[in-house]
Amino acid sequence: MGNYHHRTVTRLLFGVLALLWSWFPLRAQTTLADSLEGALPQLGADTQRVQVLNDLAWEYKFDRPTTARQRLQEAIQLARTLGDTKGEAQAFNNWGVVETIHGQLATAQTHYETALQLREQLGDRQGVASLYNNIGNLKEARGDLDGALEDLLASLKIREALKDTIRMARASYNIGRVHEAMGNYSEALDYLFDHLLISETLADDYEVANAHDLLGNVKLELERFDEALGHHQRALQLRRALGDQWELAIAYLNRGNSYDATAEYELQQQRLERVPQLFRQARADYRAARDLYQSLEDSTGLSACYNNIGLLHKNWGSYYLDREVVDSARQQLDSALYWLSQSLDLRRLTGDRHGTMEVYNGIGDVRRRQGRWSEALDYVERYYALAQELGDPKFIQKAYKDFSRVYEKQGRYQLAYQYRKRYDELRYQRLSEDRVKLNLRREALFGDLRKQIEIERQRSEIQVRDAELAQASLRQWALLGGAAGLLLLALLLYNRYRLKSRANRELSEKNQIIEREQRRSEDLLLNILPAATARELKERGKAEAQHYASVSVLFTDFKSFTQVAEILPAEELVAELDECFRAFDRITAAHGVEKIKTIGDAYMGAAGLPQVDERHAEHLVAAALEMQAFMQEYGAERRREGRPAFEARIGIHSGPVVAGIVGSRKFAYDIWGDTVNTAARMESSGAVGRVNISAATYRLVKDRFVCSPRGRVAAKNKGEIEMYYVERKK
């Protein structure tokens, strides 16, 4: 299956703008710049003049960017002279908006970072949160996904502290979007469902539709096509009711992607009954999106829509090629070229080089399927050159593969081999990089499984060879007669015995390798999944989700992580986190606690699953106290060395959960339920150096631990919850 990100209209820039402006005071769009210009000479060199200059720049932001920049420069100079930090911060904010509108994202980011420093000086937490959000969105647009995630999480933390529910929901959506782009689909689903829950509670249909749109895209990546279609259909219903034509066009495009992706999958699986109908449904949605983009005069959306229609016809042509319906295949591939050419014209006109590269790739693929090798090679060379200029490893890898395919068809086997080798090398290099970024242990597991499959394949070859040898001996025996036949038979039997012995030795060696690799794979699997779950996965190929009536869930989080991260080099920061999390792993393992996952600087564990344990709360609280003891000792050591140190908050809640494996690939054991959410609130409502537990957990551990009541404490989206600090064992 292909990646569907490039087949969806990017709304990122518009989302950035919406969020940039979300916390600014509302201004009437009808304010006359002429009136402000007329008032300017009457003003002295004071803060009011700074405000008017900022207002003028805001009025000029769309149509007169050069004038807007000039006014902002004046505002900044005057604000600095007056010591008007607020006015200066607003000017840099506005300047960031201007540069974002006009596509100068690097410059925009610089201005937002300056505004951030000024807002921090002012102690404006709402402004700081918004700027972290804006910078994160810009980093995402520029391809810095790790940096984007860090800034967006910082924004979310502040908004949680401010109890700004509306902006918390939006921040969760943005974080989910970044996780989706990074391929972290489990994390993306967590944040998107948070966003959906809050948006539904607030009856905000616009945000509910956004959630369903992106949830549908994530489900497509997970190849859960029916679920993806359900989300995209719900988004489309809401967009129709809201009446926003631009958003409605995106909804049609996304649902079309669901139909098209499902058809591609069915085609690959040779389940052909539904494929034509799915293609027709996708085409209808793409046409609806096209009509809307034409009415909106949105060339960016229209070019993406034309591209998707072209790719649809390409896949449709492949369907007919497989069935050897030559005329229909030719018609569909010709249609694909027409629509891809339409997309190419628009993308050249708008200067969209990345989009141009995608279209070149699509046209080259069509020409290859048509058997027009020279033209296919020309387009591969075109998109390869752009991929090199843009530094896009994904399309460089695609080009190597396409070069190899075309050269092979042209009989240029040496070149075909060279490019296939480059493709494999880059593919493995990118896989390796992804493994480091996502999860080394998971990828190692899959690598071992692939090795095991290869060993099994070799074992089968040995068995087949042995069977062929036996058949050959029998055939030769049937042709022999008399004494000569007996002699030959004896020789053959001896030779068979010798080959059989050698095959048995080889088989024995392979079996030893298989056993060794199996043990290693099992060790890796147990490092990722609970033993019972791993056993079920190996035996059945899947693991069913389980309901647990009573477990205890723990969350940890480091105070001032962002501030420490700004001080420490990246390598040292990762090493510090690794040191702390390794210690947490040792402690939880010693107490029979199941580690669930880490998210950034947060650590999550649970007791009472997958093996039921009536003393789960006691074990988890004991582990939490050891964690805090470690953090205090470790922090003291670092402070003696004059180095920054982390401090941890730990929260625990007990109750029912559902546990199981998420996804069909790169699977992860995870838990869900209100108990998980409440445990997270215990952590965020606690204090550094303390273990904060709910009343439910307190009732389970009060006989073995000394606890201090805190009374009822307000928690995010939970109202007031009775909480306790754990002091020590009795």
MIVOPA-924396 format. One record per residue (C-alpha): residue in one letter; z, x, y. Coordinates in steps of 0.5 Angstrom, whole numbers, padded with zeros to 4 digits. Layout:
# MIVOPA-924396
A;Z;X;Y
...
# end
This chain:
# MIVOPA-924396
M;0000;0000;0000
G;-0001;0002;0007
N;0003;0003;0013
Y;0003;-0003;0017
H;0006;-0001;0024
H;-0001;0001;0026
R;-0004;-0006;0025
T;0001;-0009;0030
V;0001;-0010;0037
T;0006;-0005;0040
R;0010;-0009;0045
L;0015;-0003;0046
L;0013;-0001;0054
F;0013;-0009;0056
G;0020;-0009;0052
V;0022;-0003;0056
L;0021;-0006;0063
A;0024;-0012;0061
L;0030;-0008;0059
L;0030;-0004;0065
W;0030;-0010;0070
S;0035;-0014;0066
W;0041;-0011;0069
F;0038;-0011;0076
P;0040;-0016;0081
L;0035;-0021;0081
R;0030;-0021;0087
A;0025;-0026;0089
Q;0018;-0024;0087
T;0016;-0027;0094
T;0019;-0022;0098
L;0014;-0020;0103
A;0014;-0012;0104
D;0011;-0013;0111
S;0018;-0016;0113
L;0022;-0010;0110
E;0017;-0005;0113
G;0018;-0009;0120
A;0026;-0009;0119
L;0026;-0001;0118
P;0025;0001;0125
Q;0031;-0003;0127
L;0036;0000;0122
G;0040;0007;0123
A;0041;0012;0118
D;0046;0008;0114
T;0047;0005;0107
Q;0043;-0001;0109
R;0037;0003;0111
V;0037;0006;0104
Q;0038;-0001;0101
V;0031;-0003;0105
L;0028;0003;0102
N;0029;0002;0095
D;0027;-0006;0096
L;0021;-0004;0099
A;0019;0001;0093
W;0021;-0005;0088
E;0016;-0009;0092
Y;0011;-0004;0091
K;0012;-0002;0084
F;0006;-0005;0081
D;0000;-0005;0086
R;0002;0001;0091
P;0006;0006;0086
T;0004;0012;0091
T;0007;0008;0097
A;0013;0006;0092
R;0014;0014;0091
Q;0014;0016;0098
R;0020;0010;0100
L;0024;0013;0094
Q;0024;0020;0096
E;0026;0018;0103
A;0032;0013;0100
I;0034;0019;0096
Q;0034;0024;0102
L;0038;0019;0106
A;0043;0017;0101
R;0045;0025;0099
T;0046;0026;0107
L;0050;0020;0107
G;0054;0021;0100
D;0051;0014;0098
T;0051;0016;0090
K;0050;0008;0089
G;0044;0008;0093
E;0041;0015;0090
A;0043;0012;0083
Q;0039;0006;0085
A;0033;0010;0088
F;0032;0014;0081
N;0033;0008;0077
N;0027;0004;0081
W;0023;0011;0081
G;0024;0011;0073
V;0021;0003;0073
V;0015;0006;0077
E;0013;0011;0073
T;0014;0007;0067
I;0010;0002;0069
H;0004;0007;0070
G;0005;0010;0064
Q;0008;0017;0066
L;0014;0016;0061
A;0016;0024;0061
T;0017;0023;0069
A;0021;0016;0068
Q;0025;0019;0063
T;0027;0025;0068
H;0029;0020;0073
Y;0033;0016;0069
E;0037;0022;0066
T;0039;0023;0073
A;0041;0016;0075
L;0045;0016;0069
Q;0049;0022;0071
L;0050;0019;0078
R;0052;0012;0074
E;0057;0016;0070
Q;0060;0019;0077
L;0061;0012;0079
G;0064;0010;0073
D;0059;0004;0073
R;0060;0003;0065
Q;0055;-0003;0065
G;0049;0002;0069
V;0051;0007;0064
A;0050;0003;0058
S;0043;0000;0061
L;0041;0007;0062
Y;0042;0010;0055
N;0038;0004;0053
N;0032;0005;0057
I;0032;0012;0056
G;0033;0011;0048
N;0027;0006;0049
L;0023;0011;0053
K;0024;0017;0047
E;0022;0012;0042
A;0015;0011;0046
R;0015;0018;0046
G;0016;0019;0039
D;0023;0022;0039
L;0026;0017;0034
D;0032;0021;0033
G;0034;0022;0040
A;0032;0015;0041
L;0037;0013;0036
E;0043;0017;0039
D;0042;0014;0046
L;0041;0007;0043
L;0048;0007;0039
A;0051;0010;0045
S;0049;0004;0049
L;0051;-0001;0044
K;0058;0002;0044
I;0059;0001;0051
R;0057;-0006;0051
E;0061;-0007;0045
A;0067;-0005;0049
L;0065;-0009;0055
K;0064;-0015;0050
D;0057;-0016;0053
T;0055;-0020;0047
I;0048;-0022;0050
R;0046;-0014;0051
M;0050;-0012;0045
A;0045;-0017;0041
R;0039;-0014;0045
A;0042;-0007;0043
S;0042;-0008;0036
Y;0035;-0011;0036
N;0033;-0004;0039
I;0037;0000;0034
G;0034;-0004;0028
R;0027;-0003;0031
V;0028;0005;0031
H;0031;0005;0024
E;0024;0001;0022
A;0020;0006;0025
M;0024;0012;0022
G;0023;0008;0015
N;0031;0007;0015
Y;0029;0000;0012
S;0037;-0002;0010
E;0040;0000;0016
A;0034;-0004;0020
L;0036;-0010;0016
D;0043;-0009;0018
Y;0042;-0009;0026
L;0037;-0014;0026
F;0041;-0019;0022
D;0046;-0018;0027
H;0042;-0019;0033
L;0039;-0025;0029
L;0046;-0028;0028
I;0048;-0027;0035
S;0042;-0030;0038
E;0042;-0036;0034
T;0050;-0037;0036
L;0047;-0036;0043
A;0041;-0041;0042
D;0037;-0036;0045
D;0030;-0038;0041
Y;0026;-0032;0045
E;0031;-0027;0041
V;0031;-0031;0035
A;0023;-0030;0035
N;0024;-0023;0036
A;0028;-0022;0030
H;0024;-0026;0026
D;0018;-0022;0028
L;0021;-0015;0026
L;0025;-0017;0020
G;0018;-0020;0018
N;0015;-0013;0019
V;0021;-0009;0015
K;0020;-0014;0009
L;0012;-0012;0009
E;0014;-0005;0009
L;0019;-0006;0003
E;0013;-0010;0000
R;0017;-0017;0000
F;0011;-0021;0002
D;0014;-0028;0001
E;0020;-0026;0005
A;0016;-0023;0010
L;0011;-0029;0011
G;0017;-0033;0012
H;0020;-0029;0018
H;0013;-0029;0021
Q;0012;-0036;0020
R;0019;-0038;0023
A;0017;-0033;0029
L;0010;-0037;0030
Q;0014;-0043;0030
L;0019;-0041;0036
R;0013;-0038;0040
R;0009;-0044;0040
A;0015;-0048;0042
L;0017;-0043;0048
G;0010;-0043;0050
D;0009;-0035;0052
Q;0002;-0034;0050
W;0003;-0027;0050
E;0008;-0027;0045
L;0004;-0032;0041
A;-0001;-0028;0040
I;0003;-0022;0037
A;0006;-0028;0033
Y;-0001;-0030;0030
L;-0003;-0022;0029
N;0004;-0021;0025
R;0003;-0027;0021
G;-0004;-0025;0020
N;-0002;-0018;0018
S;0003;-0021;0012
Y;-0003;-0025;0009
D;-0008;-0019;0009
A;-0002;-0014;0006
T;-0001;-0019;0001
A;-0008;-0020;-0001
E;-0009;-0012;-0001
Y;-0003;-0012;-0006
E;-0006;-0017;-0010
L;-0013;-0013;-0010
Q;-0009;-0007;-0012
Q;-0006;-0011;-0018
Q;-0012;-0014;-0020
R;-0009;-0021;-0019
L;-0015;-0024;-0016
E;-0014;-0031;-0016
R;-0011;-0032;-0009
V;-0015;-0026;-0005
P;-0020;-0030;-0002
Q;-0016;-0035;0001
L;-0011;-0030;0003
F;-0017;-0026;0007
R;-0019;-0033;0010
Q;-0012;-0034;0012
A;-0011;-0027;0015
R;-0018;-0028;0019
A;-0016;-0035;0022
D;-0009;-0032;0025
Y;-0013;-0026;0027
R;-0018;-0030;0031
A;-0013;-0034;0034
A;-0010;-0028;0037
R;-0016;-0026;0039
D;-0017;-0032;0043
L;-0011;-0031;0046
Y;-0012;-0024;0048
Q;-0018;-0026;0051
S;-0015;-0031;0056
L;-0010;-0027;0058
E;-0015;-0021;0059
D;-0010;-0016;0055
S;-0015;-0011;0053
T;-0009;-0007;0049
G;-0008;-0013;0045
L;-0015;-0015;0044
S;-0017;-0008;0042
A;-0011;-0008;0037
C;-0014;-0015;0034
Y;-0021;-0012;0034
N;-0018;-0007;0030
N;-0014;-0011;0025
I;-0020;-0016;0024
G;-0025;-0010;0022
L;-0020;-0007;0017
L;-0019;-0014;0014
H;-0027;-0014;0013
K;-0027;-0007;0010
N;-0021;-0010;0005
W;-0026;-0016;0004
G;-0032;-0012;0003
S;-0028;-0007;-0003
Y;-0026;-0014;-0006
Y;-0033;-0015;-0007
L;-0035;-0008;-0009
D;-0030;-0009;-0015
R;-0033;-0015;-0017
E;-0040;-0012;-0016
V;-0042;-0017;-0011
V;-0047;-0013;-0007
D;-0050;-0018;-0002
S;-0043;-0020;0000
A;-0040;-0013;0000
R;-0045;-0011;0005
Q;-0044;-0017;0009
Q;-0037;-0016;0010
L;-0037;-0008;0011
D;-0042;-0009;0016
S;-0038;-0014;0020
A;-0032;-0009;0019
L;-0037;-0004;0023
Y;-0038;-0009;0028
W;-0031;-0011;0030
L;-0028;-0003;0029
S;-0034;-0002;0034
Q;-0031;-0007;0039
S;-0024;-0004;0038
L;-0027;0003;0040
D;-0031;0001;0046
L;-0024;-0002;0049
R;-0020;0004;0047
R;-0025;0009;0050
L;-0024;0004;0056
T;-0017;0004;0057
G;-0016;0012;0055
D;-0012;0010;0048
R;-0014;0017;0045
H;-0009;0015;0039
G;-0012;0008;0038
T;-0019;0011;0038
M;-0017;0016;0033
E;-0015;0010;0028
V;-0021;0007;0029
Y;-0025;0013;0028
N;-0021;0013;0021
G;-0023;0006;0020
I;-0030;0007;0021
G;-0031;0013;0017
D;-0027;0009;0011
V;-0033;0004;0012
R;-0038;0009;0012
R;-0035;0012;0006
R;-0035;0006;0002
Q;-0042;0004;0004
G;-0044;0011;0001
R;-0047;0014;0007
W;-0043;0021;0007
S;-0046;0024;0013
E;-0044;0019;0017
A;-0037;0018;0014
L;-0036;0026;0015
D;-0038;0025;0022
Y;-0033;0020;0023
V;-0028;0024;0019
E;-0029;0030;0024
R;-0028;0026;0030
Y;-0021;0023;0028
Y;-0019;0030;0025
A;-0020;0033;0032
L;-0016;0028;0036
A;-0011;0028;0030
Q;-0010;0036;0032
E;-0010;0035;0039
L;-0005;0030;0039
G;-0001;0033;0034
D;-0001;0027;0029
P;0001;0030;0022
K;0000;0023;0018
F;-0008;0023;0021
I;-0009;0030;0019
Q;-0006;0029;0012
K;-0011;0023;0012
A;-0017;0027;0014
Y;-0016;0033;0009
K;-0016;0027;0004
D;-0022;0024;0007
F;-0026;0031;0007
S;-0024;0032;0000
R;-0027;0025;-0002
V;-0034;0026;0002
Y;-0035;0033;0000
E;-0034;0032;-0007
K;-0039;0026;-0007
Q;-0044;0031;-0003
G;-0043;0036;-0009
R;-0040;0041;-0004
Y;-0034;0042;-0010
Q;-0031;0048;-0007
L;-0030;0045;0000
A;-0027;0039;-0003
Y;-0022;0043;-0007
Q;-0020;0047;-0001
Y;-0019;0040;0003
R;-0015;0037;-0003
K;-0011;0043;-0003
R;-0009;0043;0004
Y;-0008;0035;0003
D;-0003;0037;-0003
E;0000;0042;0001
L;0001;0038;0008
R;0003;0032;0003
Y;0009;0036;0000
Q;0011;0039;0006
R;0012;0032;0010
L;0015;0029;0004
S;0020;0035;0004
E;0021;0034;0012
D;0022;0027;0010
R;0027;0028;0005
V;0031;0032;0010
K;0031;0027;0015
L;0033;0021;0010
N;0037;0023;0004
L;0036;0029;0000
R;0039;0027;-0006
R;0035;0020;-0006
E;0029;0024;-0006
A;0031;0029;-0011
L;0033;0024;-0016
F;0026;0021;-0015
G;0023;0028;-0016
D;0027;0029;-0022
L;0024;0023;-0025
R;0017;0025;-0023
K;0019;0031;-0027
Q;0021;0027;-0033
I;0015;0023;-0033
E;0011;0029;-0033
I;0015;0032;-0039
E;0014;0025;-0043
R;0007;0025;-0042
Q;0006;0032;-0045
R;0011;0030;-0051
S;0006;0024;-0052
E;0000;0029;-0051
I;0003;0033;-0057
Q;0004;0027;-0061
V;-0003;0025;-0060
R;-0006;0032;-0062
D;-0002;0032;-0068
A;-0005;0025;-0070
E;-0012;0028;-0069
L;-0010;0034;-0073
A;-0008;0029;-0079
Q;-0014;0025;-0078
A;-0019;0031;-0078
S;-0015;0034;-0084
L;-0017;0027;-0088
R;-0024;0027;-0086
Q;-0025;0034;-0088
W;-0021;0033;-0095
A;-0026;0027;-0096
L;-0032;0031;-0096
L;-0029;0037;-0100
G;-0030;0037;-0108
G;-0029;0041;-0114
A;-0026;0047;-0114
A;-0029;0049;-0107
G;-0026;0043;-0104
L;-0019;0044;-0107
L;-0019;0051;-0104
L;-0021;0048;-0097
L;-0016;0043;-0098
A;-0011;0048;-0099
L;-0013;0052;-0093
L;-0013;0046;-0089
L;-0006;0044;-0091
Y;-0004;0051;-0090
N;-0007;0051;-0083
R;-0004;0044;-0081
Y;0003;0046;-0084
R;0002;0052;-0079
L;0000;0048;-0073
K;0005;0042;-0075
S;0010;0048;-0075
R;0008;0050;-0068
A;0007;0043;-0065
N;0014;0042;-0068
R;0017;0048;-0064
E;0013;0046;-0058
L;0016;0039;-0059
S;0023;0041;-0060
E;0023;0046;-0053
K;0020;0040;-0050
N;0026;0035;-0052
Q;0031;0041;-0050
I;0027;0040;-0043
I;0027;0033;-0043
E;0035;0033;-0045
R;0036;0038;-0039
E;0032;0034;-0034
Q;0035;0027;-0036
R;0042;0030;-0035
R;0040;0033;-0029
S;0037;0026;-0027
E;0043;0022;-0029
D;0048;0027;-0025
L;0044;0026;-0019
L;0043;0018;-0020
L;0051;0018;-0021
N;0051;0022;-0014
I;0048;0016;-0011
L;0050;0010;-0015
P;0056;0007;-0018
A;0056;0009;-0026
A;0055;0001;-0028
T;0050;0000;-0023
A;0046;0006;-0025
R;0047;0004;-0032
E;0044;-0003;-0031
L;0038;0000;-0027
K;0036;0005;-0032
E;0037;0000;-0038
R;0034;-0006;-0034
G;0029;-0003;-0029
K;0033;-0007;-0024
A;0041;-0008;-0022
E;0043;-0015;-0020
A;0047;-0016;-0014
Q;0055;-0018;-0016
H;0060;-0022;-0012
Y;0067;-0019;-0012
A;0073;-0024;-0010
S;0077;-0018;-0007
V;0076;-0011;-0005
S;0078;-0007;0001
V;0073;-0004;0006
L;0074;0002;0010
F;0070;0004;0016
T;0071;0011;0020
D;0068;0013;0027
F;0069;0019;0031
K;0072;0019;0038
S;0067;0022;0044
F;0062;0024;0039
T;0057;0023;0044
Q;0060;0028;0049
V;0062;0033;0043
A;0054;0033;0041
E;0052;0034;0048
I;0057;0041;0048
L;0055;0043;0041
P;0048;0046;0039
A;0045;0041;0034
E;0046;0046;0028
E;0053;0046;0029
L;0054;0039;0030
V;0051;0037;0024
A;0055;0043;0020
E;0062;0040;0023
L;0060;0033;0021
D;0058;0036;0014
E;0065;0039;0014
C;0069;0032;0016
F;0064;0028;0011
R;0065;0033;0005
A;0073;0032;0006
F;0072;0025;0006
D;0068;0025;0000
R;0074;0029;-0004
I;0079;0024;-0001
T;0076;0018;-0003
A;0074;0021;-0010
A;0081;0023;-0011
H;0083;0016;-0010
G;0078;0012;-0014
V;0074;0010;-0008
E;0067;0008;-0008
K;0063;0012;-0002
I;0058;0007;0001
K;0054;0010;0006
T;0054;0014;0013
I;0051;0012;0019
G;0051;0017;0024
D;0058;0019;0025
A;0061;0013;0022
Y;0063;0013;0014
M;0064;0007;0010
G;0067;0006;0003
A;0070;0001;-0001
A;0075;0000;-0007
G;0076;-0005;-0012
L;0068;-0004;-0014
P;0064;-0004;-0018
Q;0070;-0003;-0023
V;0075;-0009;-0021
D;0082;-0006;-0019
E;0088;-0010;-0017
R;0091;-0004;-0013
H;0084;-0003;-0009
A;0088;-0004;-0002
E;0093;0001;-0004
H;0088;0006;-0006
L;0084;0005;0000
V;0090;0006;0005
A;0093;0012;0002
A;0086;0015;0002
A;0085;0013;0010
L;0092;0016;0011
E;0090;0023;0008
M;0083;0023;0012
Q;0087;0022;0018
A;0092;0028;0016
F;0086;0032;0015
M;0083;0030;0022
Q;0089;0032;0025
E;0090;0039;0021
Y;0082;0041;0022
G;0082;0039;0030
A;0089;0043;0031
E;0085;0049;0028
R;0079;0048;0032
R;0083;0047;0039
R;0087;0054;0037
E;0080;0057;0037
G;0078;0054;0044
R;0073;0049;0040
P;0072;0042;0041
A;0074;0037;0036
F;0073;0030;0033
E;0078;0025;0033
A;0078;0019;0028
R;0079;0012;0028
I;0080;0008;0021
G;0080;0001;0020
I;0081;-0003;0013
H;0080;-0010;0011
S;0080;-0014;0005
G;0077;-0020;0002
P;0070;-0022;-0002
V;0064;-0018;-0002
V;0057;-0018;-0005
A;0055;-0011;-0007
G;0048;-0009;-0010
I;0042;-0005;-0009
V;0037;-0005;-0003
G;0030;-0005;-0003
S;0025;-0003;-0009
R;0024;0004;-0007
K;0029;0009;-0004
F;0034;0005;-0006
A;0041;0005;-0004
Y;0048;0001;-0006
D;0051;-0003;-0001
I;0055;-0009;0001
W;0055;-0015;0005
G;0059;-0021;0007
D;0064;-0022;0013
T;0069;-0018;0010
V;0065;-0012;0012
N;0064;-0014;0019
T;0071;-0015;0020
A;0073;-0008;0017
A;0068;-0005;0022
R;0072;-0009;0028
M;0079;-0006;0025
E;0076;0001;0026
S;0073;-0001;0033
S;0080;-0005;0035
G;0084;0001;0033
A;0086;0008;0036
V;0085;0015;0034
G;0089;0018;0029
R;0091;0011;0027
V;0090;0007;0021
N;0089;0000;0023
I;0089;-0006;0018
S;0088;-0013;0018
A;0093;-0018;0016
A;0090;-0019;0009
T;0090;-0012;0007
Y;0097;-0012;0010
R;0100;-0017;0005
L;0097;-0013;-0001
V;0100;-0006;0001
K;0107;-0008;0005
D;0111;-0007;-0001
R;0108;0001;-0001
F;0107;0003;0006
V;0111;0002;0012
C;0107;-0002;0017
S;0108;-0003;0025
P;0105;-0010;0027
R;0100;-0010;0033
G;0100;-0018;0034
R;0094;-0021;0035
V;0088;-0017;0038
A;0081;-0019;0040
A;0076;-0017;0036
K;0068;-0017;0037
N;0065;-0024;0035
K;0072;-0025;0031
G;0077;-0028;0037
E;0084;-0025;0036
I;0086;-0022;0029
E;0093;-0020;0027
M;0093;-0013;0026
Y;0098;-0007;0023
Y;0098;0000;0024
V;0100;0004;0017
E;0105;0009;0019
R;0107;0012;0012
K;0108;0011;0005
K;0115;0008;0003
# end
